[in-house]
């Protein structure tokens, strides 16, 4: 039971970090047109969190903020 609660808590924390990172990336992209790992470091994300969550956060940004140049034409 305790182990299951730890897993759920860990998943919730991961989702929270990914969501915050995706928001930070999207906001930086909107403001400056780019976002690098160093920009995320400057925003307070640890290197460990960036290494673990960067791919998921980028995918979430793609879903929330589609690239207008990659949208299919109808």
Buried (B, 14 or more C-beta within 10 A) or exposed (E): EEEEEEEEEEEEEBEEBBBBBBBBBBBBBEEEEEBEEEBBEEBEBEEEBBEBBBEBBBEBBEEEBEEEEEEEEE
